Amino acid sequence: MSPLVSPPDAVAALRRKLAQKWPHAVCAEHVFTVPLRPGVTNGPAVQRLGYPTWHQWHMQWRDFCGQLPGGVEVVRKPVTVRGVTGDYPAVLRADLDGAVALADGAGIVDITRARALASNLRAAGAALTPALLKAAYALRDNDTEVLVSAVNWLREHPDAGDWTLRQLPVPGMHTKWLDNHGALLRDVAGRDVRDEVRPRLTVIHLTYVDPGYAATGRRRHDAWTTGDVHDIAYRPRVVLVVENRDCRLWFPPVSDTIVVEGGGKAAAALLADVPWLRAAEHVLYWGDIDADGYAILDHFRAALARPAPDGAPAKHVASILMDATDLHRYSAHGVNHDKAGRPLKPSSEPLPHLTEAETIGYHTIATAGPTPFRRIEQEAIPLTDAATRLLRIVDDDDPPG
């Protein structure tokens, strides 16, 4: 391959460098350079290439140099060819504006937007680096506005302890913005507001299904809040977490068991820190057979796989009615649309904490390819089947008497 770089190849190389280094050029002075004849610095090197090749390359650059936009130049360096010394193209140099103009870089970066974002973040007191600018630039416009607002707000409020995460009065910030962008805000602002805010108390809605307790005539449905003086009626040996309220309210009698109403992936981490839930001999999860249900199971299992803040050890979470066999057994209840009639979409989210049987079920309903259905709602499955499966799993896990 010839070491001589043609104008089209030089522009392509410049475009690749622009894609990699534009944040550096916005954050600080940065010149883009492309060597045009690496290793060809003297007459013998030109002779090895062949004088016709050298001449043709030189003419290409002579014509091309007349088309260069502002901010771009070709640096020439002397070479002696056949006893005559002349200045020949050696390096293509460009500033950011020139690189964008020459390499058609508008599709890579909107430099006006990038510079405005960098300016706004600096004005807010952000610790800006090329990597952080690139990450912020990748956000949608409304999210970049929230990011700048959040940095400003944190600068004006050195203590965020009077609010929970969902209460932060940052202009434009919706309740789940920090779930998606909290790490970027931490790096840009130099503070992790998620560690500063007032903790959100865990509130659990639960149903007592122990038949002995039910016979006392006391309340069957209850709520428990972290740190409150009210305690649960009995310490369960088995805790079943479900997502559907009807499944919790009408679950059949099962000894030493409490049924807890979950609240999706966000609540899974909160449930993992409930002392009496983690202290149960058996913790199980039952959700919809769909992409969301498997994602919640994966998140819940991962949360309990870590020791609790109070030092309680990791806990295994089993599932009921959520493996590939159950998918086929209850296929008559499968649907492809949500309650509003919208088609359910596939999912490519990796769920590393599922068992092999659960993974098969997840891949079956979440595949991007054709599938008979994408959801079986848990309330469509008889509660007696759920109770039977729960008892079977608990009995299989218990040591022989």
ZIZI-V197403 format. One record per pair of residues at least 24 apart in sequence whose ideal C-beta (glycine too) atoms are under 10 Angstrom apart, sorted by the first residue. I is the first residue (numbers start at 1). GAP is how many residues later the second one is. Records with the same first field share a line. If there is no record, write none. Layout:
I = GAP + GAP
This chain:
2 = 35 + 38 + 47 + 48 + 51 + 52 + 55
3 = 32 + 33 + 34 + 35 + 36 + 37 + 42 + 45 + 46
4 = 32 + 33 + 34 + 35 + 36 + 42 + 45 + 49 + 50 + 52 + 53 + 54 + 56 + 57 + 85
5 = 29 + 30 + 31 + 32 + 33 + 52 + 56 + 84 + 86 + 87
6 = 30 + 50 + 51 + 54 + 55 + 58
7 = 29 + 50 + 53 + 54 + 56 + 57 + 58 + 60 + 61 + 67 + 82 + 85 + 95
8 = 52 + 56
9 = 25 + 27
10 = 24 + 25 + 26 + 51 + 54 + 64 + 79 + 81 + 82 + 92 + 93
11 = 53 + 61 + 81 + 83 + 88 + 91 + 92 + 93
12 = 91
13 = 79 + 90
14 = 58 + 78 + 79 + 80 + 84 + 85 + 86 + 88 + 89 + 91
15 = 84 + 85 + 87 + 88 + 89 + 90 + 92 + 93
16 = 87 + 92
17 = 77 + 82 + 86
18 = 76 + 78 + 81 + 82 + 84 + 85 + 86 + 87 + 90 + 91 + 93
19 = 84 + 86 + 88 + 89 + 90
20 = 88 + 110 + 114
21 = 75 + 78 + 109
22 = 74 + 77 + 78 + 83 + 86 + 87 + 89 + 92 + 108 + 111 + 112 + 115
23 = 86 + 91 + 95 + 105 + 106 + 107 + 108 + 109 + 110 + 111 + 112 + 113 + 114
24 = 72 + 105 + 106 + 107 + 109 + 110
25 = 69 + 70 + 71 + 72 + 74 + 75 + 84 + 86 + 89 + 90 + 105
26 = 70 + 83 + 85 + 88 + 89 + 91 + 92 + 93 + 102 + 104 + 107 + 108 + 111
27 = 87 + 88 + 91 + 95 + 101 + 102 + 103 + 104 + 105 + 106 + 107
28 = 100 + 101 + 102
29 = 66 + 67
30 = 65 + 66 + 69 + 100
31 = 40 + 60 + 62 + 63 + 64 + 65 + 67 + 68
32 = 39 + 40 + 60 + 61 + 62 + 63 + 64 + 66 + 67 + 68 + 70 + 71
33 = 42 + 58 + 59 + 60 + 61
34 = 40 + 57 + 58 + 59 + 60 + 65
35 = 40 + 55 + 56 + 57
36 = 25 + 38 + 39 + 40 + 41 + 52 + 53 + 54 + 55 + 56
37 = 24 + 40 + 42 + 51 + 52 + 53 + 54
38 = 52 + 53
40 = 39 + 48 + 50
41 = 36 + 37 + 38 + 39 + 47 + 49
42 = 36 + 37 + 38 + 39
43 = 36 + 37 + 38 + 39 + 40 + 41 + 42
44 = 36
45 = 34 + 36
46 = 33 + 34 + 35 + 36 + 42
47 = 34 + 35
51 = 30 + 31
54 = 25 + 27 + 34
55 = 26
57 = 31 + 32
58 = 28 + 30 + 31
60 = 29
61 = 27 + 28 + 31
62 = 26 + 27
64 = 25 + 28
65 = 24 + 27
67 = 35
68 = 24 + 26 + 30 + 33 + 34
69 = 25 + 28 + 29 + 30 + 31 + 32 + 33
70 = 24 + 25 + 27 + 28 + 31 + 32
71 = 24 + 25 + 26 + 27 + 28 + 29 + 30 + 31
72 = 25 + 26 + 27 + 29 + 30 + 31
73 = 25
109 = 25 + 28
110 = 27
113 = 24 + 28 + 31
116 = 28 + 32
117 = 24 + 27 + 28 + 30 + 31
119 = 29
120 = 24 + 25 + 27 + 28 + 29 + 31 + 32
121 = 26 + 27 + 30 + 31 + 67 + 68
122 = 29
123 = 25 + 28 + 29
124 = 24 + 25 + 26 + 27 + 28 + 29 + 30 + 31 + 32 + 64 + 65
125 = 26 + 27 + 29 + 30 + 31 + 63 + 64 + 65
126 = 24 + 25 + 26 + 28 + 29 + 59 + 61 + 62 + 63 + 64
127 = 24 + 60 + 61 + 62 + 63
128 = 60
129 = 58 + 59
131 = 56
132 = 52 + 55 + 56
133 = 55
135 = 46 + 48 + 49 + 52 + 53
136 = 45 + 48 + 49 + 51 + 52
138 = 46
139 = 41 + 42 + 45
142 = 30 + 32 + 35
143 = 29 + 30 + 31 + 34 + 37 + 38 + 41
144 = 37
145 = 26 + 27 + 28
146 = 24 + 25 + 26 + 27 + 28 + 31 + 32 + 35 + 39
147 = 25 + 26 + 30 + 34 + 37 + 38 + 41 + 42
148 = 24 + 40
149 = 24
150 = 27 + 28 + 31 + 32 + 34 + 35 + 38 + 39 + 43
151 = 34 + 37 + 38 + 39 + 40
152 = 37
153 = 36 + 40
154 = 31 + 32 + 34 + 35 + 36 + 37 + 39 + 42
155 = 34 + 35 + 36
157 = 36 + 39
158 = 33 + 38
159 = 37 + 38
160 = 31 + 32 + 33 + 34 + 35 + 36 + 37 + 38
161 = 35 + 36 + 37 + 38
162 = 34 + 35 + 36
163 = 30 + 33 + 34 + 35
164 = 33 + 34 + 35 + 36 + 37
165 = 28 + 29 + 31 + 32 + 33 + 34 + 35
166 = 31 + 34
167 = 30 + 31 + 33
168 = 25 + 28 + 29
175 = 91
176 = 90
179 = 86 + 87
199 = 27 + 28 + 71 + 74
200 = 26 + 66 + 70
201 = 24 + 25 + 26 + 27 + 69
202 = 24 + 25 + 61 + 65 + 67 + 68 + 69 + 70 + 71 + 72 + 75
203 = 25 + 60 + 64 + 67
204 = 28 + 37 + 54 + 56 + 57 + 58 + 59 + 63 + 66 + 67 + 70 + 72 + 73
205 = 40 + 43 + 44 + 54 + 55 + 56 + 57 + 58
206 = 26 + 27 + 30 + 33 + 34 + 35 + 42 + 52 + 53 + 54 + 55 + 71
207 = 33 + 35 + 38 + 40 + 41 + 42 + 43 + 44 + 50 + 51 + 52 + 53 + 54
208 = 24 + 25 + 26 + 28 + 43 + 45 + 49 + 50 + 51
209 = 27 + 29 + 31 + 39 + 41 + 42 + 43 + 44 + 45 + 46 + 47 + 48 + 49 + 50 + 178 + 181
210 = 24 + 26 + 27 + 28 + 43 + 44 + 45 + 46 + 47 + 48
211 = 41 + 42 + 43 + 44 + 45 + 46
212 = 41 + 43 + 44
213 = 40 + 42 + 43 + 44 + 45
214 = 39
215 = 38
220 = 29
221 = 27 + 28 + 38 + 40
222 = 36
223 = 38
224 = 34 + 36 + 50 + 52 + 53
226 = 44 + 47 + 48 + 49
231 = 45
232 = 26 + 42 + 44 + 45
233 = 25
234 = 24 + 42
235 = 41 + 44 + 45
236 = 24 + 40 + 41 + 43 + 44 + 45 + 46 + 47
237 = 42 + 43 + 44 + 45 + 157 + 161
238 = 42 + 43 + 44 + 45 + 46 + 152 + 153 + 155 + 156 + 159
239 = 32 + 35 + 37 + 38 + 39 + 40 + 41 + 42 + 43 + 44 + 45 + 46 + 76 + 78
240 = 40 + 42 + 43 + 44 + 45 + 46 + 78 + 80 + 146 + 147 + 150 + 154
241 = 26 + 27 + 30 + 36 + 42 + 43 + 44 + 45 + 46 + 55 + 56 + 59 + 76 + 78
242 = 42 + 43 + 44 + 45 + 46 + 78 + 136 + 137 + 141 + 144
243 = 24 + 42 + 43 + 44 + 45 + 49 + 50 + 53 + 54 + 134 + 135 + 136
244 = 42 + 43 + 44 + 133 + 134 + 135 + 136 + 137
245 = 134
246 = 132 + 133 + 137
247 = 39 + 40 + 130 + 131 + 132 + 134 + 136 + 139
250 = 129 + 133
251 = 35 + 132 + 133 + 135 + 136 + 139
252 = 130 + 131 + 132 + 133 + 134 + 135 + 136 + 138 + 139
253 = 134
254 = 132 + 133 + 134 + 136 + 137 + 140
255 = 136 + 139
256 = 24 + 25 + 26 + 138
257 = 25 + 27 + 130 + 133 + 134 + 137
259 = 25 + 27 + 127 + 128 + 131
260 = 25
262 = 24 + 25 + 34 + 35 + 38
263 = 33
264 = 28 + 29 + 31 + 32 + 35 + 36
265 = 27 + 30 + 31 + 32 + 33 + 34 + 35 + 37 + 38
266 = 30 + 33
267 = 29 + 32 + 33 + 36
268 = 27 + 28 + 29 + 30 + 31 + 32 + 33 + 34 + 35 + 36 + 49
269 = 30 + 31 + 33 + 34 + 35 + 37
270 = 33
271 = 29 + 32 + 33
272 = 27 + 28 + 29 + 30 + 31 + 32 + 33 + 34 + 36 + 37 + 40 + 42 + 43 + 45
273 = 30 + 31 + 33 + 35 + 36 + 37 + 39
274 = 34 + 38
275 = 33 + 35 + 37
277 = 27 + 31 + 35 + 38
278 = 26 + 29 + 30 + 32 + 34 + 35 + 36 + 37
279 = 29 + 33 + 36
280 = 35
281 = 34 + 113 + 116 + 117
282 = 33 + 34 + 35 + 36 + 108 + 111 + 112 + 115 + 116
283 = 32 + 33 + 34 + 35
284 = 32 + 33 + 34 + 35 + 36 + 102 + 105 + 106 + 109 + 110 + 113
285 = 32 + 33 + 34 + 35 + 37
286 = 32 + 33 + 34 + 35 + 36 + 92 + 95 + 100 + 103 + 104
287 = 32 + 33 + 34 + 35 + 90 + 91
288 = 33 + 34 + 77 + 87 + 88 + 89 + 90 + 91 + 92 + 93
289 = 32 + 33 + 34 + 35 + 37 + 38 + 41 + 42 + 44 + 45 + 69 + 72 + 73 + 75 + 76 + 84 + 85 + 86 + 87 + 88 + 89 + 91 + 92
290 = 32 + 44 + 45 + 48 + 54 + 57 + 71 + 72 + 75 + 76 + 83 + 84 + 85 + 86 + 87 + 88
291 = 53 + 54 + 55 + 56 + 57 + 58 + 60 + 71 + 74 + 75 + 83 + 84
292 = 52 + 55 + 57 + 74 + 83
293 = 26 + 29 + 65 + 68 + 69 + 72 + 82 + 83 + 84 + 85
294 = 25 + 28 + 53 + 55 + 57 + 59 + 60 + 64 + 65 + 67 + 68 + 69 + 71 + 72
295 = 52 + 54 + 56 + 59 + 67 + 71
296 = 55
297 = 25 + 54 + 56 + 57 + 58 + 61 + 65
298 = 51 + 52 + 53 + 54 + 55 + 56 + 60 + 61 + 64
299 = 52 + 54
300 = 53
301 = 50 + 51 + 52 + 53 + 54 + 57
302 = 49 + 50 + 51
303 = 50
304 = 49
305 = 48
316 = 81
317 = 36
318 = 37 + 71 + 72 + 75 + 76 + 78 + 79
319 = 35 + 36 + 38 + 39 + 42 + 70 + 74
320 = 58 + 61 + 65 + 66 + 67 + 68 + 69 + 70 + 71 + 72 + 73 + 74
321 = 55 + 57 + 60 + 61 + 64 + 65 + 67 + 68 + 69
322 = 32 + 33 + 35 + 36 + 39 + 40 + 54 + 56 + 67
323 = 31 + 32 + 33 + 34 + 35 + 36 + 37 + 38 + 39
324 = 31 + 32 + 33 + 34 + 35 + 36 + 37 + 38 + 39 + 40 + 41
325 = 32 + 35 + 36
326 = 31 + 32 + 35 + 50 + 55 + 59 + 63
327 = 30 + 31 + 33 + 34 + 35 + 37 + 38 + 45 + 46 + 49
328 = 33 + 36 + 44
329 = 47 + 52 + 56
330 = 46 + 47 + 48 + 50 + 51 + 52 + 55
331 = 41 + 42 + 45
332 = 41 + 44 + 48
333 = 40 + 42 + 43 + 44 + 45 + 46 + 47 + 48
334 = 31 + 37 + 38 + 39 + 40 + 41 + 42 + 43 + 46
335 = 38 + 39 + 40 + 41 + 42 + 45
336 = 29 + 35 + 36 + 37 + 38 + 39
337 = 36 + 37 + 38
338 = 36 + 37
339 = 38
343 = 31
344 = 27 + 29 + 30 + 31
345 = 29
346 = 25 + 28
347 = 27
